[in-house]
Amino acid sequence: MGNCEQCVYYTYDEQFAYYVCEMDLDEDEMRRFLQGNFANCPYFRSGDDYLLVRKQN
């Protein structure tokens, strides 16, 4: 359950000038991603760089 904007796999592609999902999505997953219906992504991983630091403290 994630939000693409906060996901570590959602990165800006400077060559194409837009954000992309770097996960290897299958055809159905890609369709949902492009339609914006990918709220329950099984690959979501928080892009919060400080999450690991908070766990260590």
Phi and psi restraints in degrees (range 20) as a CNS / XPLOR table:
assign (resid 1 and name C) (resid 2 and name N)
       (resid 2 and name CA) (resid 2 and name C) 1.0 -146.8 20.0 2
assign (resid 2 and name N) (resid 2 and name CA)
       (resid 2 and name C) (resid 3 and name N) 1.0 171.7 20.0 2
assign (resid 2 and name C) (resid 3 and name N)
       (resid 3 and name CA) (resid 3 and name C) 1.0 -115.8 20.0 2
assign (resid 3 and name N) (resid 3 and name CA)
       (resid 3 and name C) (resid 4 and name N) 1.0 123.0 20.0 2
assign (resid 3 and name C) (resid 4 and name N)
       (resid 4 and name CA) (resid 4 and name C) 1.0 -53.7 20.0 2
assign (resid 4 and name N) (resid 4 and name CA)
       (resid 4 and name C) (resid 5 and name N) 1.0 -38.6 20.0 2
assign (resid 4 and name C) (resid 5 and name N)
       (resid 5 and name CA) (resid 5 and name C) 1.0 -62.6 20.0 2
assign (resid 5 and name N) (resid 5 and name CA)
       (resid 5 and name C) (resid 6 and name N) 1.0 -21.0 20.0 2
assign (resid 5 and name C) (resid 6 and name N)
       (resid 6 and name CA) (resid 6 and name C) 1.0 -104.5 20.0 2
assign (resid 6 and name N) (resid 6 and name CA)
       (resid 6 and name C) (resid 7 and name N) 1.0 4.2 20.0 2
assign (resid 6 and name C) (resid 7 and name N)
       (resid 7 and name CA) (resid 7 and name C) 1.0 -89.1 20.0 2
assign (resid 7 and name N) (resid 7 and name CA)
       (resid 7 and name C) (resid 8 and name N) 1.0 142.6 20.0 2
assign (resid 7 and name C) (resid 8 and name N)
       (resid 8 and name CA) (resid 8 and name C) 1.0 -67.0 20.0 2
assign (resid 8 and name N) (resid 8 and name CA)
       (resid 8 and name C) (resid 9 and name N) 1.0 -23.7 20.0 2
assign (resid 8 and name C) (resid 9 and name N)
       (resid 9 and name CA) (resid 9 and name C) 1.0 -85.7 20.0 2
assign (resid 9 and name N) (resid 9 and name CA)
       (resid 9 and name C) (resid 10 and name N) 1.0 -8.0 20.0 2
assign (resid 9 and name C) (resid 10 and name N)
       (resid 10 and name CA) (resid 10 and name C) 1.0 -93.5 20.0 2
assign (resid 10 and name N) (resid 10 and name CA)
       (resid 10 and name C) (resid 11 and name N) 1.0 101.7 20.0 2
assign (resid 10 and name C) (resid 11 and name N)
       (resid 11 and name CA) (resid 11 and name C) 1.0 -125.0 20.0 2
assign (resid 11 and name N) (resid 11 and name CA)
       (resid 11 and name C) (resid 12 and name N) 1.0 158.5 20.0 2
assign (resid 11 and name C) (resid 12 and name N)
       (resid 12 and name CA) (resid 12 and name C) 1.0 -85.9 20.0 2
assign (resid 12 and name N) (resid 12 and name CA)
       (resid 12 and name C) (resid 13 and name N) 1.0 125.6 20.0 2
assign (resid 12 and name C) (resid 13 and name N)
       (resid 13 and name CA) (resid 13 and name C) 1.0 -96.7 20.0 2
assign (resid 13 and name N) (resid 13 and name CA)
       (resid 13 and name C) (resid 14 and name N) 1.0 106.4 20.0 2
assign (resid 13 and name C) (resid 14 and name N)
       (resid 14 and name CA) (resid 14 and name C) 1.0 -66.3 20.0 2
assign (resid 14 and name N) (resid 14 and name CA)
       (resid 14 and name C) (resid 15 and name N) 1.0 -29.8 20.0 2
assign (resid 14 and name C) (resid 15 and name N)
       (resid 15 and name CA) (resid 15 and name C) 1.0 -65.2 20.0 2
assign (resid 15 and name N) (resid 15 and name CA)
       (resid 15 and name C) (resid 16 and name N) 1.0 -41.8 20.0 2
assign (resid 15 and name C) (resid 16 and name N)
       (resid 16 and name CA) (resid 16 and name C) 1.0 -99.2 20.0 2
assign (resid 16 and name N) (resid 16 and name CA)
       (resid 16 and name C) (resid 17 and name N) 1.0 -9.9 20.0 2
assign (resid 16 and name C) (resid 17 and name N)
       (resid 17 and name CA) (resid 17 and name C) 1.0 62.6 20.0 2
assign (resid 17 and name N) (resid 17 and name CA)
       (resid 17 and name C) (resid 18 and name N) 1.0 42.4 20.0 2
assign (resid 17 and name C) (resid 18 and name N)
       (resid 18 and name CA) (resid 18 and name C) 1.0 -157.0 20.0 2
assign (resid 18 and name N) (resid 18 and name CA)
       (resid 18 and name C) (resid 19 and name N) 1.0 166.9 20.0 2
assign (resid 18 and name C) (resid 19 and name N)
       (resid 19 and name CA) (resid 19 and name C) 1.0 -82.2 20.0 2
assign (resid 19 and name N) (resid 19 and name CA)
       (resid 19 and name C) (resid 20 and name N) 1.0 144.5 20.0 2
assign (resid 19 and name C) (resid 20 and name N)
       (resid 20 and name CA) (resid 20 and name C) 1.0 -135.7 20.0 2
assign (resid 20 and name N) (resid 20 and name CA)
       (resid 20 and name C) (resid 21 and name N) 1.0 156.3 20.0 2
assign (resid 20 and name C) (resid 21 and name N)
       (resid 21 and name CA) (resid 21 and name C) 1.0 -93.6 20.0 2
assign (resid 21 and name N) (resid 21 and name CA)
       (resid 21 and name C) (resid 22 and name N) 1.0 121.7 20.0 2
assign (resid 21 and name C) (resid 22 and name N)
       (resid 22 and name CA) (resid 22 and name C) 1.0 -85.3 20.0 2
assign (resid 22 and name N) (resid 22 and name CA)
       (resid 22 and name C) (resid 23 and name N) 1.0 -0.1 20.0 2
assign (resid 22 and name C) (resid 23 and name N)
       (resid 23 and name CA) (resid 23 and name C) 1.0 -73.3 20.0 2
assign (resid 23 and name N) (resid 23 and name CA)
       (resid 23 and name C) (resid 24 and name N) 1.0 149.8 20.0 2
assign (resid 23 and name C) (resid 24 and name N)
       (resid 24 and name CA) (resid 24 and name C) 1.0 -83.3 20.0 2
assign (resid 24 and name N) (resid 24 and name CA)
       (resid 24 and name C) (resid 25 and name N) 1.0 87.9 20.0 2
assign (resid 24 and name C) (resid 25 and name N)
       (resid 25 and name CA) (resid 25 and name C) 1.0 -85.0 20.0 2
assign (resid 25 and name N) (resid 25 and name CA)
       (resid 25 and name C) (resid 26 and name N) 1.0 143.8 20.0 2
assign (resid 25 and name C) (resid 26 and name N)
       (resid 26 and name CA) (resid 26 and name C) 1.0 -78.3 20.0 2
assign (resid 26 and name N) (resid 26 and name CA)
       (resid 26 and name C) (resid 27 and name N) 1.0 178.2 20.0 2
assign (resid 26 and name C) (resid 27 and name N)
       (resid 27 and name CA) (resid 27 and name C) 1.0 -59.5 20.0 2
assign (resid 27 and name N) (resid 27 and name CA)
       (resid 27 and name C) (resid 28 and name N) 1.0 -44.3 20.0 2
assign (resid 27 and name C) (resid 28 and name N)
       (resid 28 and name CA) (resid 28 and name C) 1.0 -67.6 20.0 2
assign (resid 28 and name N) (resid 28 and name CA)
       (resid 28 and name C) (resid 29 and name N) 1.0 -41.4 20.0 2
assign (resid 28 and name C) (resid 29 and name N)
       (resid 29 and name CA) (resid 29 and name C) 1.0 -64.6 20.0 2
assign (resid 29 and name N) (resid 29 and name CA)
       (resid 29 and name C) (resid 30 and name N) 1.0 -40.6 20.0 2
assign (resid 29 and name C) (resid 30 and name N)
       (resid 30 and name CA) (resid 30 and name C) 1.0 -64.6 20.0 2
assign (resid 30 and name N) (resid 30 and name CA)
       (resid 30 and name C) (resid 31 and name N) 1.0 -39.6 20.0 2
assign (resid 30 and name C) (resid 31 and name N)
       (resid 31 and name CA) (resid 31 and name C) 1.0 -60.9 20.0 2
assign (resid 31 and name N) (resid 31 and name CA)
       (resid 31 and name C) (resid 32 and name N) 1.0 -46.7 20.0 2
assign (resid 31 and name C) (resid 32 and name N)
       (resid 32 and name CA) (resid 32 and name C) 1.0 -63.7 20.0 2
assign (resid 32 and name N) (resid 32 and name CA)
       (resid 32 and name C) (resid 33 and name N) 1.0 -39.4 20.0 2
assign (resid 32 and name C) (resid 33 and name N)
       (resid 33 and name CA) (resid 33 and name C) 1.0 -62.0 20.0 2
assign (resid 33 and name N) (resid 33 and name CA)
       (resid 33 and name C) (resid 34 and name N) 1.0 -46.9 20.0 2
assign (resid 33 and name C) (resid 34 and name N)
       (resid 34 and name CA) (resid 34 and name C) 1.0 -67.4 20.0 2
assign (resid 34 and name N) (resid 34 and name CA)
       (resid 34 and name C) (resid 35 and name N) 1.0 -29.6 20.0 2
assign (resid 34 and name C) (resid 35 and name N)
       (resid 35 and name CA) (resid 35 and name C) 1.0 -82.6 20.0 2
assign (resid 35 and name N) (resid 35 and name CA)
       (resid 35 and name C) (resid 36 and name N) 1.0 -10.0 20.0 2
assign (resid 35 and name C) (resid 36 and name N)
       (resid 36 and name CA) (resid 36 and name C) 1.0 83.8 20.0 2
assign (resid 36 and name N) (resid 36 and name CA)
       (resid 36 and name C) (resid 37 and name N) 1.0 15.4 20.0 2
assign (resid 36 and name C) (resid 37 and name N)
       (resid 37 and name CA) (resid 37 and name C) 1.0 -104.9 20.0 2
assign (resid 37 and name N) (resid 37 and name CA)
       (resid 37 and name C) (resid 38 and name N) 1.0 44.4 20.0 2
assign (resid 37 and name C) (resid 38 and name N)
       (resid 38 and name CA) (resid 38 and name C) 1.0 -117.5 20.0 2
assign (resid 38 and name N) (resid 38 and name CA)
       (resid 38 and name C) (resid 39 and name N) 1.0 41.2 20.0 2
assign (resid 38 and name C) (resid 39 and name N)
       (resid 39 and name CA) (resid 39 and name C) 1.0 -67.5 20.0 2
assign (resid 39 and name N) (resid 39 and name CA)
       (resid 39 and name C) (resid 40 and name N) 1.0 -31.6 20.0 2
assign (resid 39 and name C) (resid 40 and name N)
       (resid 40 and name CA) (resid 40 and name C) 1.0 -104.9 20.0 2
assign (resid 40 and name N) (resid 40 and name CA)
       (resid 40 and name C) (resid 41 and name N) 1.0 52.2 20.0 2
assign (resid 40 and name C) (resid 41 and name N)
       (resid 41 and name CA) (resid 41 and name C) 1.0 -66.2 20.0 2
assign (resid 41 and name N) (resid 41 and name CA)
       (resid 41 and name C) (resid 42 and name N) 1.0 125.2 20.0 2
assign (resid 41 and name C) (resid 42 and name N)
       (resid 42 and name CA) (resid 42 and name C) 1.0 -73.4 20.0 2
assign (resid 42 and name N) (resid 42 and name CA)
       (resid 42 and name C) (resid 43 and name N) 1.0 -12.0 20.0 2
assign (resid 42 and name C) (resid 43 and name N)
       (resid 43 and name CA) (resid 43 and name C) 1.0 -101.5 20.0 2
assign (resid 43 and name N) (resid 43 and name CA)
       (resid 43 and name C) (resid 44 and name N) 1.0 -0.3 20.0 2
assign (resid 43 and name C) (resid 44 and name N)
       (resid 44 and name CA) (resid 44 and name C) 1.0 -57.0 20.0 2
assign (resid 44 and name N) (resid 44 and name CA)
       (resid 44 and name C) (resid 45 and name N) 1.0 130.5 20.0 2
assign (resid 44 and name C) (resid 45 and name N)
       (resid 45 and name CA) (resid 45 and name C) 1.0 -138.2 20.0 2
assign (resid 45 and name N) (resid 45 and name CA)
       (resid 45 and name C) (resid 46 and name N) 1.0 126.9 20.0 2
assign (resid 45 and name C) (resid 46 and name N)
       (resid 46 and name CA) (resid 46 and name C) 1.0 -57.5 20.0 2
assign (resid 46 and name N) (resid 46 and name CA)
       (resid 46 and name C) (resid 47 and name N) 1.0 133.7 20.0 2
assign (resid 46 and name C) (resid 47 and name N)
       (resid 47 and name CA) (resid 47 and name C) 1.0 -89.9 20.0 2
assign (resid 47 and name N) (resid 47 and name CA)
       (resid 47 and name C) (resid 48 and name N) 1.0 11.5 20.0 2
assign (resid 47 and name C) (resid 48 and name N)
       (resid 48 and name CA) (resid 48 and name C) 1.0 -71.1 20.0 2
assign (resid 48 and name N) (resid 48 and name CA)
       (resid 48 and name C) (resid 49 and name N) 1.0 105.2 20.0 2
assign (resid 48 and name C) (resid 49 and name N)
       (resid 49 and name CA) (resid 49 and name C) 1.0 -64.4 20.0 2
assign (resid 49 and name N) (resid 49 and name CA)
       (resid 49 and name C) (resid 50 and name N) 1.0 -23.1 20.0 2
assign (resid 49 and name C) (resid 50 and name N)
       (resid 50 and name CA) (resid 50 and name C) 1.0 -90.5 20.0 2
assign (resid 50 and name N) (resid 50 and name CA)
       (resid 50 and name C) (resid 51 and name N) 1.0 -4.6 20.0 2
assign (resid 50 and name C) (resid 51 and name N)
       (resid 51 and name CA) (resid 51 and name C) 1.0 -60.3 20.0 2
assign (resid 51 and name N) (resid 51 and name CA)
       (resid 51 and name C) (resid 52 and name N) 1.0 -45.2 20.0 2
assign (resid 51 and name C) (resid 52 and name N)
       (resid 52 and name CA) (resid 52 and name C) 1.0 -64.7 20.0 2
assign (resid 52 and name N) (resid 52 and name CA)
       (resid 52 and name C) (resid 53 and name N) 1.0 -40.1 20.0 2
assign (resid 52 and name C) (resid 53 and name N)
       (resid 53 and name CA) (resid 53 and name C) 1.0 -64.1 20.0 2
assign (resid 53 and name N) (resid 53 and name CA)
       (resid 53 and name C) (resid 54 and name N) 1.0 -42.0 20.0 2
assign (resid 53 and name C) (resid 54 and name N)
       (resid 54 and name CA) (resid 54 and name C) 1.0 -64.1 20.0 2
assign (resid 54 and name N) (resid 54 and name CA)
       (resid 54 and name C) (resid 55 and name N) 1.0 -35.9 20.0 2
assign (resid 54 and name C) (resid 55 and name N)
       (resid 55 and name CA) (resid 55 and name C) 1.0 -68.8 20.0 2
assign (resid 55 and name N) (resid 55 and name CA)
       (resid 55 and name C) (resid 56 and name N) 1.0 -31.8 20.0 2
assign (resid 55 and name C) (resid 56 and name N)
       (resid 56 and name CA) (resid 56 and name C) 1.0 -74.7 20.0 2
assign (resid 56 and name N) (resid 56 and name CA)
       (resid 56 and name C) (resid 57 and name N) 1.0 -27.5 20.0 2
